Amino acid sequence: MERLIEARKRLVFDEFFLFIMSMQYQKEKRTRQENRFVMEHPEFVEDLIQKLPYELTGAQRRALHDVTENMQGPYAMQRLIQGDVGSGKTILAFLAMAWCAQNGYQSAIMAPTEVLAQQHYETFQKLCEQFGLHFPVILLTGSMTAKQKRSAYERLELYENALIVGTHALIQEKPTYANLALVITDEQHRFGVKQRETFANKGGVPHVLVMSATPIPRTLAIILYGDLDISVIDELPANRLPIKNCVVDTSYRNTAYAFMKKQIAEGRQCYVICPMVEESESMEAENVIDYAGELQKEMGDSICVSYLHGKMKQAQKDEIMTEFGENKIQVLVSTTVIEVGIDVPNATVMMIENAERFGLAQLHQLRGRVGRGKYQSYCIFMSASKSKETKERLEILN
């Protein structure tokens, strides 16, 4: 047995050794790709920062400085920006993309879901208006009609300084880019290395910026993303309050509902997350549609409860998200489709049913949907499980 353990150790060591060697080799090969884009006028970015209605945090400034330095350097950028949910990565993406446009180049940001792509698109258009920039912003997602896609492709070829926002549709064979200088992938853990590569190869050798909110220790990040330099945003914007967490069992549900009613009475909004869309015999997970119905009864007529799940058509999802954004819906019951990047600053309660069924990274992302505004926010992890291990896992997050 001892020799078996020894032998296994040796095999594990060999595998890791080869893996890290190849990473190192990739990195050396990578960093030598020369920077083909002349990036001038760094003062343009500084001007935009001055016009922002809020101050950038020190960490945001450091990360932005890393990015602008790289883009002016001799080699193509390969950088990971890691920052907790709500630490302000999107504005950095916008500033880098606007700087590309100012220099006459295209840039693209790829989001993992259509809801998020749509949201980036609207944010970028607003920012361009706010700053008085006349750069074209182009949206490209899978659910667009053939006509809409054609029009987007034409604009891609026409405008050499476009800010392009989209989903995986950006890396499918159709789009051809005029001169793509910067490629940003958002929520990195959703994209495979191959997808990143396809995207990077769309424009010769563009600068690559990868963003992730999944908190992985730096050492692990260096191994997983061995080919990337790393910037960490470790400060939250000044007006953000830390989220209060609690892990409870199902007997706490009525108390939680009462607490949600109180928050809604103060004008706030709530999310409830359920793991399943339809009933299945083997899993007793709450079903979103039935759950929303029950909750509506519980909450009374003055409160609007709605639901969202992955099987709905895109237009329906967008409509519900818009209404939630405008506070026409106070409680949104959803599956994890809202896990990534949705931004509703007025939402302050996130209640997660069957919390034991989700991975920690997922729970972390879900929790990040609240606490995005100036109000105190709360996350309630509800678990029906009696197992000690489950309790310990949820306590880590707590």
C-alpha positions in Angstrom: 0.0 0.0 0.0 2.8 2.4 0.9 4.5 1.8 -2.4 1.2 2.4 -4.2 0.8 5.7 -2.5 4.4 6.7 -3.3 3.8 5.7 -7.0 0.6 7.7 -7.2 2.4 10.7 -5.8 5.1 10.4 -8.4 2.5 10.2 -11.2 0.7 13.3 -9.9 4.0 15.1 -9.7 4.8 14.2 -13.2 1.5 15.4 -14.5 1.8 18.7 -12.7 5.4 19.2 -13.7 4.5 18.7 -17.4 1.5 20.9 -17.1 3.4 23.8 -15.5 6.3 23.3 -18.0 3.9 23.6 -20.9 2.3 26.6 -19.3 5.7 28.3 -18.9 6.5 27.4 -22.5 3.2 28.8 -23.7 3.8 32.0 -21.7 7.2 32.5 -23.3 5.8 31.9 -26.7 2.9 34.2 -26.0 4.6 37.2 -24.6 6.7 37.5 -27.7 3.8 38.4 -30.0 4.4 42.0 -30.9 1.9 44.7 -30.3 0.7 45.9 -33.7 -1.5 48.7 -32.5 -0.3 52.2 -31.9 -2.2 53.5 -28.9 -1.8 57.3 -28.5 -3.5 60.0 -26.3 -3.5 58.3 -22.9 -4.8 61.7 -21.6 -8.1 60.8 -23.3 -8.7 58.1 -20.7 -7.8 60.5 -17.8 -10.3 63.0 -19.2 -13.1 60.4 -19.2 -12.2 59.5 -15.6 -12.5 63.1 -14.5 -16.0 63.2 -16.1 -17.3 60.2 -14.1 -19.9 61.0 -11.5 -17.8 59.0 -8.9 -14.2 58.5 -8.0 -12.4 55.3 -9.2 -11.0 53.3 -6.3 -7.2 53.0 -5.9 -7.4 49.4 -7.0 -9.4 50.3 -10.2 -6.8 52.9 -11.1 -4.0 50.4 -10.6 -5.7 47.8 -12.8 -6.4 50.5 -15.5 -2.8 51.6 -15.4 -1.7 48.0 -15.9 -4.0 47.8 -18.9 -2.9 51.1 -20.6 0.8 50.3 -20.0 0.3 46.9 -21.6 -1.5 48.3 -24.6 1.3 50.8 -25.2 4.0 48.2 -24.6 6.0 46.2 -27.1 3.9 43.0 -26.8 0.2 42.2 -27.1 -1.5 42.3 -23.7 -2.7 39.0 -22.0 -4.2 40.1 -18.7 -6.7 38.8 -16.2 -8.5 41.4 -14.0 -9.8 39.6 -10.9 -12.2 41.6 -8.7 -15.1 40.7 -6.5 -18.6 41.1 -7.7 -19.5 44.8 -7.8 -15.9 46.1 -7.6 -16.3 48.0 -10.9 -14.7 46.0 -13.7 -17.3 47.0 -16.3 -16.2 50.7 -16.3 -12.6 49.6 -16.8 -13.7 47.6 -19.8 -15.5 50.6 -21.2 -12.6 53.0 -20.7 -10.2 50.6 -22.5 -12.7 50.1 -25.3 -13.3 53.8 -25.7 -9.6 54.4 -25.8 -9.3 51.9 -28.7 -12.1 53.7 -30.5 -10.4 57.1 -30.0 -7.3 55.6 -31.7 -9.4 54.3 -34.6 -9.6 50.6 -33.6 -12.4 48.2 -32.9 -12.8 46.4 -29.6 -15.2 43.7 -28.4 -16.5 42.4 -25.1 -18.0 39.0 -24.9 -20.5 38.2 -22.1 -21.7 34.7 -21.2 -25.4 35.5 -21.3 -27.7 37.5 -23.5 -29.2 39.4 -20.6 -25.7 40.5 -19.6 -24.7 41.4 -23.2 -27.9 43.5 -23.5 -27.0 45.2 -20.3 -23.5 46.0 -21.3 -24.8 47.4 -24.6 -27.2 49.7 -22.9 -24.6 50.8 -20.3 -22.0 51.6 -23.1 -24.5 53.6 -25.1 -25.4 55.6 -22.0 -21.8 56.2 -21.2 -21.0 57.3 -24.8 -23.9 59.8 -24.5 -22.9 61.0 -21.1 -19.3 61.6 -22.3 -20.4 63.1 -25.6 -18.5 60.4 -27.6 -19.7 59.6 -31.1 -18.5 56.0 -31.2 -20.8 53.3 -32.7 -21.8 50.6 -30.2 -22.8 47.4 -32.0 -24.7 44.5 -30.3 -24.5 40.9 -31.6 -26.2 38.0 -29.9 -27.5 34.6 -31.0 -31.2 35.3 -30.6 -31.2 38.3 -33.0 -33.0 37.8 -36.3 -31.1 37.0 -39.5 -31.8 40.6 -40.7 -30.6 42.2 -37.4 -27.4 40.0 -37.6 -26.8 41.0 -41.2 -27.1 44.7 -40.3 -24.7 44.1 -37.4 -22.1 42.4 -39.7 -22.3 45.3 -42.2 -21.7 47.8 -39.4 -18.8 45.7 -38.2 -17.1 46.1 -41.6 -18.1 49.7 -41.9 -17.0 51.2 -38.6 -13.4 50.8 -37.8 -13.8 52.3 -34.4 -16.8 50.4 -33.1 -17.4 49.2 -29.5 -18.8 45.7 -30.1 -20.8 43.9 -27.4 -22.1 40.3 -27.7 -22.3 36.7 -26.6 -20.7 33.6 -28.2 -22.2 34.9 -31.4 -19.0 37.1 -31.6 -16.8 34.1 -32.2 -18.9 32.2 -34.6 -17.6 32.0 -38.1 -19.7 34.9 -39.6 -18.4 38.1 -38.1 -15.4 39.7 -39.7 -13.8 42.5 -37.9 -12.2 45.6 -39.5 -9.4 46.0 -37.1 -9.9 44.4 -33.8 -7.4 45.8 -31.2 -8.9 44.6 -28.0 -10.9 41.5 -26.9 -12.5 41.3 -23.5 -14.1 38.2 -22.1 -16.3 38.7 -19.1 -16.9 36.2 -16.3 -13.9 34.1 -17.4 -14.9 30.8 -15.7 -17.7 30.5 -18.3 -15.4 30.5 -21.3 -13.1 27.7 -22.3 -9.5 28.4 -23.4 -10.4 27.4 -26.9 -13.2 30.0 -27.1 -10.8 32.6 -25.8 -8.3 31.6 -28.5 -10.9 31.6 -31.4 -11.9 35.1 -30.2 -8.3 36.3 -30.0 -7.6 35.0 -33.5 -10.4 36.9 -35.0 -8.3 40.0 -35.4 -4.7 38.9 -36.0 -3.2 39.4 -32.5 -5.4 41.7 -30.5 -4.8 42.6 -26.9 -6.7 40.2 -24.6 -8.3 41.2 -21.3 -10.1 38.6 -19.2 -12.4 39.5 -16.3 -13.4 37.3 -13.5 -15.3 37.7 -10.2 -14.8 34.2 -9.0 -12.5 34.5 -6.1 -9.6 32.1 -6.6 -6.3 32.4 -4.7 -3.6 34.2 -6.6 -1.3 31.1 -6.7 -4.1 29.0 -8.2 -4.9 31.8 -10.7 -1.2 31.8 -11.8 -1.4 28.1 -12.5 -4.9 28.2 -14.2 -4.2 31.3 -16.2 -0.4 30.7 -16.6 -0.5 32.6 -19.8 -1.9 35.8 -18.3 -0.6 38.6 -16.2 -2.9 39.3 -13.2 -4.4 42.5 -11.8 -6.5 42.3 -8.7 -9.2 44.8 -7.7 -9.4 44.4 -4.0 -11.4 47.5 -3.0 -15.1 48.0 -3.3 -16.5 51.5 -4.3 -16.7 53.8 -1.3 -20.5 53.7 -0.8 -20.9 49.9 -0.7 -21.8 48.3 2.5 -20.8 44.6 3.1 -23.6 42.2 2.5 -25.0 40.5 5.7 -25.3 36.7 5.3 -27.2 34.1 7.2 -27.5 30.3 6.8 -30.8 29.0 8.0 -33.0 25.9 7.8 -36.5 25.8 6.3 -38.2 26.6 9.6 -36.9 30.2 9.1 -38.9 30.6 5.9 -41.8 32.6 7.3 -39.5 34.9 9.1 -37.6 35.5 5.9 -40.8 36.3 4.0 -41.8 38.8 6.7 -38.3 40.4 6.4 -38.7 40.6 2.6 -42.1 42.4 3.1 -40.5 44.9 5.4 -37.7 45.6 2.8 -40.3 46.0 0.0 -42.3 48.4 2.2 -39.1 50.5 2.3 -39.1 50.5 -1.5 -36.4 47.8 -2.0 -36.6 44.6 -4.1 -35.8 40.9 -3.6 -34.6 37.9 -5.5 -35.5 34.3 -4.6 -33.4 31.6 -6.3 -34.7 28.0 -6.9 -32.7 25.2 -8.3 -35.2 23.6 -10.7 -37.5 24.7 -13.4 -39.9 21.7 -13.5 -40.9 19.1 -11.0 -38.9 16.0 -11.2 -39.7 13.0 -9.0 -36.1 12.4 -7.9 -35.4 15.9 -6.7 -37.6 17.7 -4.3 -36.2 21.1 -5.3 -38.7 24.0 -5.3 -40.1 24.5 -8.8 -39.8 28.2 -9.9 -43.3 28.5 -11.4 -45.2 26.9 -8.5 -43.0 28.7 -6.0 -43.7 32.1 -7.6 -47.5 31.3 -7.3 -47.2 30.3 -3.6 -45.1 33.3 -2.9 -47.6 35.7 -4.6 -50.3 34.4 -2.2 -48.0 34.8 0.8 -47.0 38.4 -0.2 -50.5 39.7 -0.9 -51.9 41.7 -3.8 -49.9 44.9 -3.4 -46.6 43.2 -4.2 -45.8 41.9 -7.7 -44.0 38.6 -7.8 -42.7 37.3 -11.2 -40.4 34.5 -12.3 -37.5 33.9 -14.7 -35.9 30.7 -16.0 -33.6 29.5 -18.7 -36.4 27.9 -20.9 -38.1 31.2 -21.5 -37.7 33.0 -24.8 -35.1 35.8 -24.8 -37.7 38.5 -25.3 -39.6 37.4 -22.3 -36.5 37.3 -20.1 -35.5 40.8 -21.3 -39.0 42.2 -20.6 -39.1 40.7 -17.0 -35.6 42.0 -16.3 -36.5 45.5 -17.6 -39.7 45.5 -15.4 -37.6 44.4 -12.4 -35.1 47.1 -13.1 -37.9 49.7 -13.1 -39.3 48.2 -9.8 -42.6 47.2 -11.5 -41.8 43.7 -10.1 -40.8 43.6 -6.4 -39.9 39.9 -6.0 -38.2 38.0 -8.8 -38.2 34.2 -8.4 -35.5 32.8 -10.7 -33.2 29.9 -11.5 -29.5 30.6 -11.8 -30.0 32.4 -15.1 -29.5 35.6 -13.2 -26.2 34.4 -11.7 -24.0 36.5 -13.9 -23.7 40.3 -13.9 -27.3 41.5 -13.6 -27.2 45.0 -12.1 -30.2 46.2 -10.1 -28.9 48.5 -7.4 -32.3 48.7 -5.7 -32.4 44.9 -4.9 -31.3 44.2 -1.3 -32.4 40.7 -0.5 -31.2 37.5 -2.1 -32.8 34.4 -0.7 -31.5 31.1 -2.0 -33.7 28.0 -1.6 -31.9 24.6 -1.4 -28.6 26.5 -1.1 -26.8 23.1 -0.6 -27.4 22.3 -4.2 -25.2 25.0 -5.6 -21.5 25.2 -5.9 -19.7 27.8 -3.8 -18.6 29.9 -6.9 -22.2 29.9 -8.0 -23.5 31.0 -4.5 -20.8 33.7 -4.5 -22.0 35.0 -7.9 -25.6 34.9 -6.8 -24.9 36.8 -3.7 -23.2 39.4 -5.8 -26.6 40.4 -7.4 -27.4 42.3 -4.2 -25.4 45.0 -2.4 -24.8 46.9 -5.7 -26.3 50.2 -4.4 -26.1 52.3 -1.3 -28.5 50.2 0.8 -27.6 47.5 3.3 -28.1 44.1 1.6 -28.8 40.7 2.9 -28.3 37.2 1.6 -30.2 34.3 3.1 -29.0 30.8 2.4 -31.8 28.4 3.1 -30.9 24.7 3.3 -33.0 21.7 4.0 -30.0 19.4 4.4 -29.2 17.9 7.8 -25.7 16.9 6.8 -22.7 18.3 8.8 -20.6 18.7 5.7 -23.2 20.8 3.9 -23.5 23.1 6.9 -19.7 23.5 7.0 -19.7 24.4 3.3 -22.3 27.0 3.7 -20.6 28.4 6.8 -17.5 29.1 4.7 -19.5 31.4 2.6 -21.2 32.9 5.6 
